[in-house]
Amino acid sequence: MIPLRTDPTAPWNPQAQVCLACGVRRFALFGVLDDAELAAIHHRIADIALEPGQRLYDANDRGTAAYTIREGVLRLERSSERGDRRIVRLAGRTQLVGMEAMLGQTYAADAIACTPVRACRLPRALVDELAEHRPELLRDLMKRWQSALDEADEWLTELSAGSARWRVLRLLLKLTEYGEPDGRLWLPTRGEMGAMLGLTVETTSRLVAALKREAVLEPLDARHARVDMTALAAALKAESDAAG
C-alpha cells in the first residue's frame, strides 16, 4: 500500500492525515481512487468545519466546488418570491452536495449546517481533471446526482400528502436516516416543520406535543430528540389503517 505522504522531505499537508483516516472515504466520490492517486491531490482538498447555523454556500452563488459530508447533517433551503423558506432536503454522512457546480451552474439552494459538520471541498477543476482519466468517477457523480434528485422528489411527495399527523410521522421517520449512532437526531423547529409539511406552526406544535406524550418522541434539548422506532412504526401503521 502506498502511503499518502510519498515524499518525507515535502511539507506536511494536514489534509493528508484527514484523507488517510477518513471513515467515509470508500463510500465517497473519490472512493475509486487508490492511495497513490489520493496522495497526488489531497493538497487541493480543503477540510471544512461548520457549527450549527453556519452556511457552506448560498443559493445563486457561483458554484466552484462540490462537497462531501464526512460528519453531521446539512439542510438545503430555498426561498420563495414571498420570502418564505423551505427545507427541500437534508444531506448527511457520505453524501455529496453542490453538484450543480460541476456544470458551472450557480448553487440551487442555501446549504446550512443543522449540526456540527465536517466536509471536504472538491474543486470543479480537480473533478474535471480526474474524470478525464477515471471515467468511473463521472459515472459515480451522475449516480449521486440522480440520487439527490430522487431524494428531493421523495421529500416533496412523501411529506406533502396525507393527514397532518401522517406527515409529521413520515418526517420523523425520514429524520432518523440522518441520526447519530447513539440515536440522537436533529429536530427542525416547529416553523421549519410546518414549512416542510405545508402545516401551520400551531398544528405542528400540537402534533409534536402529542407524540411526546405517546413516547414516540423523546426531546433531549431544543434541537435534538430520540425516536422510539417501535412506537413510531406502530403510530404509522395506525394512521395508515385509519386512512383506509
C-alpha positions in Angstrom: 0.0 0.0 0.0 1.4 3.4 -1.0 1.3 5.9 2.0 -0.3 9.3 1.4 2.9 11.1 2.3 5.0 9.8 -0.6 7.8 12.3 -0.1 9.1 12.5 3.5 11.0 15.7 2.8 8.0 17.6 1.4 6.0 19.9 3.7 3.3 18.0 5.6 -0.2 18.9 4.5 -2.7 18.3 7.3 -5.3 17.3 4.8 -3.3 14.1 4.1 -3.9 12.8 7.6 -7.6 13.7 7.2 -7.8 11.7 3.9 -5.8 8.8 5.4 -8.1 8.5 8.4 -11.4 9.3 6.7 -14.1 6.9 7.7 -16.3 7.7 4.7 -13.6 7.7 2.0 -14.5 4.4 0.4 -18.2 5.5 0.2 -17.5 9.0 -1.1 -17.0 10.3 -4.6 -13.2 9.8 -4.5 -13.5 6.3 -3.2 -12.5 4.9 -6.6 -9.0 6.5 -6.2 -6.1 4.5 -4.8 -3.7 5.8 -2.2 -1.2 6.9 -4.8 -3.8 8.9 -6.7 -5.1 10.5 -3.5 -1.6 11.4 -2.4 -1.2 13.5 -5.6 -4.4 15.5 -4.9 -5.0 15.8 -1.2 -3.4 19.2 -1.0 -6.2 20.5 -3.3 -9.0 19.2 -1.0 -9.9 21.6 1.8 -11.3 20.4 5.2 -14.3 22.5 6.1 -15.7 22.7 9.7 -19.1 24.3 10.3 -21.1 25.0 13.5 -24.9 24.7 13.5 -26.4 27.6 11.6 -23.3 28.3 9.5 -23.5 28.2 5.8 -21.5 26.1 3.4 -22.7 28.1 0.5 -25.6 30.3 -0.6 -28.2 29.9 -3.3 -27.2 31.7 -6.5 -23.5 31.9 -5.6 -21.3 30.9 -8.5 -20.6 27.2 -8.0 -16.9 26.4 -7.9 -16.9 23.2 -5.9 -18.9 20.3 -4.6 -18.7 19.0 -1.0 -18.6 15.6 0.5 -20.2 15.5 4.0 -18.0 13.5 6.4 -19.8 14.2 9.6 -23.1 15.9 10.6 -26.2 17.0 8.8 -26.8 19.8 6.3 -30.2 21.2 5.2 -30.8 22.6 1.7 -33.1 25.5 1.8 -34.8 27.6 -0.8 -36.7 30.9 -0.6 -39.9 31.7 -2.4 -40.6 35.0 -4.1 -42.6 36.0 -0.9 -39.5 35.3 1.2 -40.9 32.0 2.7 -38.1 29.5 3.4 -38.5 25.8 2.8 -36.1 22.9 3.5 -36.0 20.8 0.3 -33.9 18.0 1.6 -31.2 17.0 4.1 -27.7 15.7 3.4 -25.7 13.6 5.8 -22.6 11.4 6.0 -21.0 10.3 2.7 -23.4 12.4 0.6 -22.4 15.0 -2.0 -23.8 18.5 -2.2 -23.3 21.3 -4.6 -23.1 19.1 -7.6 -24.6 21.8 -9.8 -21.2 23.4 -9.6 -19.8 20.6 -11.8 -21.8 22.1 -14.7 -20.7 25.6 -14.0 -24.1 26.5 -12.6 -24.9 28.6 -9.5 -25.9 26.8 -6.4 -29.6 25.9 -6.3 -30.1 26.2 -2.5 -28.6 27.5 0.7 -26.6 24.8 2.4 -26.8 25.3 6.2 -25.4 23.2 9.0 -28.0 21.6 11.2 -25.4 20.0 13.5 -21.6 20.4 13.7 -20.5 19.5 10.2 -17.2 18.4 8.6 -16.9 18.4 4.9 -14.4 18.1 2.1 -14.3 20.7 -0.6 -13.8 19.2 -4.1 -13.0 21.9 -6.7 -14.7 21.6 -10.0 -11.3 21.8 -11.8 -10.0 18.9 -9.8 -13.0 16.7 -10.6 -12.8 17.6 -14.3 -9.1 16.6 -14.4 -9.7 13.3 -12.6 -12.8 12.4 -14.8 -10.6 12.5 -17.9 -8.5 9.6 -16.6 -11.2 8.0 -14.4 -14.4 7.7 -16.3 -15.9 5.7 -13.5 -15.7 8.9 -11.4 -18.0 10.7 -13.8 -20.4 7.8 -13.7 -20.4 7.8 -9.9 -21.0 11.6 -9.9 -24.1 11.1 -12.2 -25.4 8.4 -9.9 -25.1 10.7 -6.9 -26.8 13.5 -8.8 -29.7 11.2 -9.6 -29.9 10.1 -6.0 -30.1 13.7 -4.8 -32.9 14.4 -7.3 -34.7 11.3 -6.1 -34.3 12.4 -2.5 -35.7 15.8 -3.2 -38.6 14.3 -5.1 -39.2 11.9 -2.2 -39.3 14.8 0.3 -41.8 16.6 -1.9 -44.1 13.6 -2.5 -43.9 11.8 0.9 -44.1 14.9 3.1 -46.8 16.9 1.3 -49.7 14.3 1.2 -51.9 12.6 3.8 -53.2 13.8 7.1 -51.2 16.3 9.2 -50.3 13.5 11.7 -49.2 11.2 8.9 -46.9 13.9 7.5 -45.2 14.6 10.9 -44.7 10.8 11.5 -43.2 10.4 8.0 -40.9 13.4 8.7 -39.7 11.8 11.9 -39.0 8.6 10.0 -37.0 10.5 7.4 -35.0 12.3 10.1 -33.9 9.0 11.6 -32.0 8.4 8.4 -29.7 11.2 9.5 -29.4 10.3 13.2 -26.3 9.8 15.2 -25.0 6.4 16.3 -26.3 7.0 19.8 -29.8 7.5 18.4 -29.8 11.3 18.7 -31.4 13.1 15.7 -31.6 16.7 14.7 -35.1 18.2 15.2 -36.3 21.1 13.0 -38.1 24.0 14.6 -41.9 23.9 14.6 -41.8 26.6 11.9 -39.3 24.6 9.8 -41.5 21.5 10.2 -44.6 23.5 9.1 -42.8 24.8 6.1 -41.7 21.4 5.0 -45.1 19.8 5.6 -47.4 22.6 4.5 -48.8 22.9 8.0 -49.3 25.8 10.4 -46.9 26.2 13.3 -49.8 25.6 15.7 -50.8 22.3 14.1 -47.2 21.1 14.1 -46.7 22.1 17.7 -49.8 20.3 18.7 -48.9 17.1 16.9 -45.3 17.1 18.3 -46.6 17.6 21.8 -48.9 14.6 21.3 -46.1 12.4 20.1 -44.1 13.3 23.1 -47.0 12.2 25.4 -47.2 9.0 23.4 -43.5 8.4 24.0 -42.8 8.3 20.2 -40.6 11.3 20.6 -38.2 12.0 23.5 -36.9 15.5 23.5 -33.2 16.0 24.5 -32.9 19.7 24.0 -34.4 22.4 21.8 -32.9 20.9 18.6 -32.3 17.2 19.3 -34.5 14.2 20.2 -34.7 10.4 20.1 -37.4 8.4 18.4 -38.7 5.1 19.7 -38.7 3.3 16.4 -41.2 0.6 17.6 -43.6 3.3 18.7 -43.1 5.2 15.5 -43.8 2.2 13.4 -47.0 1.4 15.4 -48.2 5.0 15.0 -47.6 5.0 11.3 -49.5 1.7 10.9 -52.4 3.0 13.0 -52.6 6.2 10.9 -52.4 4.3 7.7 -55.1 1.9 8.8 -57.3 4.9 9.8 -56.9 6.4 6.4 -58.3 3.2 4.9 
